[in-house]
Amino acid sequence: MRTETMTLNMGPQHPSTHGVLRVALELDGETVVKARPIVGYLHTGMEKQAEYKTYTQSIPQTDRMDYLAPMSNNLAFCLAAEKLLGIEVPPRVQAIRVLLTELTRISSHCMWLGTHALDIGAMTVFFWAFREREKVLSIYEHVCGARLTASYFRVGGLAMDIPEGFLDRCRTFVDEMPAHVDEYEAMLTKNPIWLARTRGVAILSARDAVALGATGPILRGSGVQYDLRKAQPYSGYETYDFEIPVRTSGDAYDRYLVRVEEMRQATRICDQAIRRLEELGPGDYRLRDFKYVLPPKEEVKTSMEALIHHFKIVAHGFFPPVGEAYQAIEAPKGELGFYFVSDGTPRPWRMKVRSPSFVNMQTLSVMVEGRLVADVITAIGSLDIVLGEIDR
């Protein structure tokens, strides 16, 4: 009696692959013998495009990588460029950046939780999570006029100062958020169906996670306590009080618990950043070094020197020294890093992005081989990937 396996393509047009991801599954009945993720269907070419743009012109591109966490992408790009230039932004700017990137973490995890739960069959949490995400997008709109592709951070500071009433709005959200996280947990954490679909499913050991380069909640869900905000602090994170959630089972359920706790810790950081900004009061929203940063519009109208600086930066960009720089941050999905090579011109000779979605995707095969087809959906959802970040 002869038996043979069957090859099944999941995607690239499939709602549960969260983008144009194709997974070639080799099946023996309903058991996955081999899984091979196939990417490259977006053809964005963002890294190559950066070689033809000034550093400032490339910032809007970063929004379109992980479009669920635009401020995180902006921050990593700007920090890498600032390291290349050898400049550091004022403490007030750092606090605003931390506040917005932690709000971004909450928003990104809300999107992940809602869609992951919907994949598995829980619809109510989807509506609840989008309710909170909508509030964060409204805060984005208040501060910069955009809801999805913010492009708010700039090399050396911010595009504009925070508007009146912004901190009050953030305070209201931060005060309300812990109760909403409690709602999510009340619906899912002890739900027998949720437990059956996630506990013991898509297991990734700590050894495999490290060997495959996994970062973020996937790595911490496998028992490795590594977070760049603690390991290699940036933007003053070493001055904030927060915990790094870690779980040890390495399954989809533990990755869920890690992200839920991260939402609580992000809320805690936001609270500290708001209090810090209230203590600092009004001040500079960008570095006052006009070789790299646009002068305030008021000065451009009255100062010839400021007008010249404005013209030179807008027309030509700034000129970093010859050299290279790499800066990584703890984005919602893991380690997001930008590597620049400068040849002294206003455009990078090379820009390389270390995107967490791309690297974390390597773990999918380990998670699903030997499991059922239905568990592939759970595994992909627990990875929290965005294809815009994978196909750069």
Disulfide bonds with the S-S distance in Angstrom:
none
